[in-house]
Amino acid sequence: MKSSRRTFLKAGTAAAALSAAPLSAQPLLRSPASALMPKSGKRRVVIAGGGWGGLTTARHLRAQAPDLEVVLLERNPVFWSCPLSNKWLIDVVDTQFLVHSYMAPAKRYGYTFVQTEISDIDRSARRVHTAQGYIDYDWLVVSTGIRYAFESWFGNDRKAIDYTRETYPTAYIPSAEHAVVKQKIHNFKGGTFVMTLPPPPHRCPPSPYERACLMAWHFKTNKIPAKIIILDPKPMVAPITAGYNEAFRELYPDIITHVPKALIKEVDPFNKVVKTAAGDFKFDDALLMSPHQAGDLVWKAGLIGKTPDGKPTGWAGVDPFFYNTKDDPQVFVIGDSLGAVSPHFGHYPKAGHVANKQGRAVAQYIAQQAKDRQPKHVMIDNLCYMLVNNTPREAISVQFDYGIGEDGHLWQKQIDDGQRRPELWEEDLKWVDHMFGDFLAS
Ligand SMILES: Cc1cc2nc3c(=O)[nH]c(=O)nc-3n(C[C@H](O)[C@H](O)[C@H](O)COP(=O)(O)OP(=O)(O)OC[C@H]3O[C@@H](n4cnc5c(N)ncnc54)[C@H](O)[C@@H]3O)c2cc1C
C-alpha cells in the first residue's frame, strides 16, 4: 500500500479507469422497463451508490445479516477514492493507490455489484429504476454523495454551468474530473490561480486548503511563478486553523493568499473574473467550486429535508441517530448527503471516515430489523489527516468525537492537531490502509 512501491501512471489513466468498464462489470443488456434481476426468494437490500458509505454497508451487511440479499448499484466501473486524491494531484501516490475493483469485494464478501446509472427511486412502490431495468427492495440505503449546485451562481444558464464545470472543474465527485485538475496543475505556466470554496456545509472541509498547500509546493519546487488565491466565504480558515495558517505563512508565504469573508457575488467564467464581498479577482486559471448539496437521487426520492418555513435544506432529512427517513424505517441515507444531525453543531463533517462509520452502523440497524429487534444506536467518530508539505512529507490532522448530551442531542468535540510533522503522514497511510481493508478487497 506504500506509495513508494507503486509505479506512477499518467493522469490520463484516471480518466480511462473511470470510463472503461472491466468485462465482468459491463452493463446488462436489459430494457429499463424490465426487471434488473429476478427475485431470489430472500429479502433484499438495495444500496444506491458504491462510494465510501455504500461499499462499507454492503460488506458489513453480508457479515451481519447473511440471510439477506445485498445488491450494490453504482454508475462507475471502478472505485475511485477522493480521500488521498489531493496527494495524487502532485504524484505523492499513484493511480493504482486510488483506483480499485468493484467486482473483487463483491465476490469476496458475497454481494451483487451492478454497474448502472440509477435514474429514479419510487419509494411508494419500493422500487429503484436504473438504465438496465428496475429492482425492488425491502430495505434501501442511499449513499450517493453530493451534487454541485451551480444554479446558485448561474440560475438556469446551462452554457455557463457546462462551461464552468468543463473548464474549471474541482474533482470533488469521483469522476474523470480528477485527471483534468491534475493536468491543469501540471500545465500551469504561471500567473494567478484562484480557488473558490463553497459555504459550509460542503464535502471534506479541510481538503481545499490541503490542495492549495500541495499545489503551492508543486509550483515552488518547479519554480513556476504562481500565486494561489483562496476565496473563502468563512471568516477564517477552518478546521485546523492554526496548522493551516502556519503552513501558508511559513512554507508558502509568496504563493498562497487566503481571503476570508469572500462570499461569491458573481462568477464570470468566460471573462475569468470572480466578484466577492471581499473584492473582485481576475484569474489565469481556477478551480471554481460551487456550493454543494445532497446528490440528485436524494432529491428525486423526495428525501430532502425542509427548513421550519418549508424550504428545501439541500440535504437529506433523516433521523439523526439511525439515518432512516421519518416515514419509512427501512429507507436510510448515509454519507455526505446527510442533513443536520444536531442543533449544537449542525452537520457531521462530510468525510469518508464518517460515511464508513455510518455504513457499519446501518448494516447493524438493518440486521437487527431483519431479526425483528429494535436497533441500538451506534456512536460514530471522525479523523482526518491533511498533507501540507511534500519535502519533507508533513501532515496535520483533526479529530471529532461525539456523544449524547442530557438534552438528548448529539454534541461534538473537535481536536485540531496543527503541529505539522512526518508522523502524521505515516498515520494517514495507516488510516487509509485500514479503511480500504474494511470495505475493499485489496
Ligand atoms: C479532495 C478530497 C479529499 C478528501 N479527503 C478525505 C480524507 O482525507 N478523509 C476523509 O475521511 N474524507 C475525505 N474526503 C471526503 C470523502 O471523499 C467523502 O466524504 C466520501 O466519499 C463520502 O462518501 P459517500 O458514500 O457519501 O459518497 P461517495 O464516496 O462520493 O459515493 C457516492 C457514489 O454514488 C455514486 N452515484 C451517485 N449518483 C449515482 C447514480 N445516479 N447512479 C449510480 N451511482 C451513483 C457515485 O458514482 C459515487 O461512487 C475527501 C474528499 C475530497 C473531494
The ligand as a MOL file (V3000), in Angstrom:
LIG
                    3D

  0  0  0     0  0            999 V3000
M  V30 BEGIN CTAB
M  V30 COUNTS 53 58 0 0 0
M  V30 BEGIN ATOM
M  V30 1 C -10.1460 16.1040 -2.4620 0
M  V30 2 C -10.8450 15.3340 -1.4020 0
M  V30 3 C -10.1340 14.8570 -0.3070 0
M  V30 4 C -10.8010 14.1410 0.6960 0
M  V30 5 N -10.0750 13.6850 1.7530 0
M  V30 6 C -10.6780 12.9790 2.7250 0
M  V30 7 C -9.9150 12.4370 3.8120 0
M  V30 8 O -8.7040 12.5960 3.8820 0
M  V30 9 N -10.5840 11.7500 4.7640 0
M  V30 10 C -11.9290 11.5460 4.7100 0
M  V30 11 O -12.4860 10.8960 5.6270 0
M  V30 12 N -12.6890 12.0510 3.6940 0
M  V30 13 C -12.0990 12.7530 2.7140 0
M  V30 14 N -12.8400 13.2340 1.6540 0
M  V30 15 C -14.3270 13.1260 1.6890 0
M  V30 16 C -14.8410 11.7830 1.1490 0
M  V30 17 O -14.4510 11.5790 -0.1860 0
M  V30 18 C -16.3800 11.7640 1.1990 0
M  V30 19 O -16.7930 12.2260 2.4570 0
M  V30 20 C -16.9110 10.3610 0.9880 0
M  V30 21 O -16.5690 9.9210 -0.3080 0
M  V30 22 C -18.4310 10.3240 1.1900 0
M  V30 23 O -18.9240 9.0300 0.9210 0
M  V30 24 P -20.3590 8.8630 0.2190 0
M  V30 25 O -20.6140 7.3970 0.1860 0
M  V30 26 O -21.3430 9.7520 0.8630 0
M  V30 27 O -20.1500 9.4490 -1.2530 0
M  V30 28 P -19.1710 8.9450 -2.4170 0
M  V30 29 O -17.9640 8.2850 -1.8430 0
M  V30 30 O -18.9770 10.1070 -3.3290 0
M  V30 31 O -20.0160 7.8400 -3.1470 0
M  V30 32 C -21.1750 8.1390 -3.8710 0
M  V30 33 C -21.2610 7.1610 -5.0190 0
M  V30 34 O -22.5730 7.2000 -5.5830 0
M  V30 35 C -22.4460 7.0830 -6.9820 0
M  V30 36 N -23.6510 7.6280 -7.6050 0
M  V30 37 C -24.1600 8.8790 -7.4390 0
M  V30 38 N -25.2810 9.0170 -8.1700 0
M  V30 39 C -25.4750 7.8490 -8.8070 0
M  V30 40 C -26.4570 7.3830 -9.7490 0
M  V30 41 N -27.4620 8.1710 -10.1560 0
M  V30 42 N -26.3600 6.1320 -10.2200 0
M  V30 43 C -25.3380 5.3180 -9.8200 0
M  V30 44 N -24.3740 5.7080 -8.9580 0
M  V30 45 C -24.4400 6.9620 -8.4590 0
M  V30 46 C -21.1890 7.8630 -7.3130 0
M  V30 47 O -20.6320 7.4930 -8.5590 0
M  V30 48 C -20.2820 7.5110 -6.1310 0
M  V30 49 O -19.4410 6.3980 -6.4000 0
M  V30 50 C -12.1980 13.9180 0.6100 0
M  V30 51 C -12.9110 14.3930 -0.4920 0
M  V30 52 C -12.2380 15.0880 -1.4950 0
M  V30 53 C -13.0170 15.5590 -2.6870 0
M  V30 END ATOM
M  V30 BEGIN BOND
M  V30 1 1 1 2
M  V30 2 1 2 3
M  V30 3 2 2 52
M  V30 4 2 3 4
M  V30 5 1 4 5
M  V30 6 1 4 50
M  V30 7 2 5 6
M  V30 8 1 6 7
M  V30 9 1 6 13
M  V30 10 2 7 8
M  V30 11 1 7 9
M  V30 12 1 9 10
M  V30 13 2 10 11
M  V30 14 1 10 12
M  V30 15 2 12 13
M  V30 16 1 13 14
M  V30 17 1 14 15
M  V30 18 1 14 50
M  V30 19 1 15 16
M  V30 20 1 16 17
M  V30 21 1 16 18
M  V30 22 1 18 19
M  V30 23 1 18 20
M  V30 24 1 20 21
M  V30 25 1 20 22
M  V30 26 1 22 23
M  V30 27 1 23 24
M  V30 28 2 24 25
M  V30 29 1 24 26
M  V30 30 1 24 27
M  V30 31 1 27 28
M  V30 32 2 28 29
M  V30 33 1 28 30
M  V30 34 1 28 31
M  V30 35 1 31 32
M  V30 36 1 32 33
M  V30 37 1 33 34
M  V30 38 1 33 48
M  V30 39 1 34 35
M  V30 40 1 35 36
M  V30 41 1 35 46
M  V30 42 1 36 37
M  V30 43 1 36 45
M  V30 44 2 37 38
M  V30 45 1 38 39
M  V30 46 1 39 40
M  V30 47 2 39 45
M  V30 48 1 40 41
M  V30 49 2 40 42
M  V30 50 1 42 43
M  V30 51 2 43 44
M  V30 52 1 44 45
M  V30 53 1 46 47
M  V30 54 1 46 48
M  V30 55 1 48 49
M  V30 56 2 50 51
M  V30 57 1 51 52
M  V30 58 1 52 53
M  V30 END BOND
M  V30 END CTAB
M  END
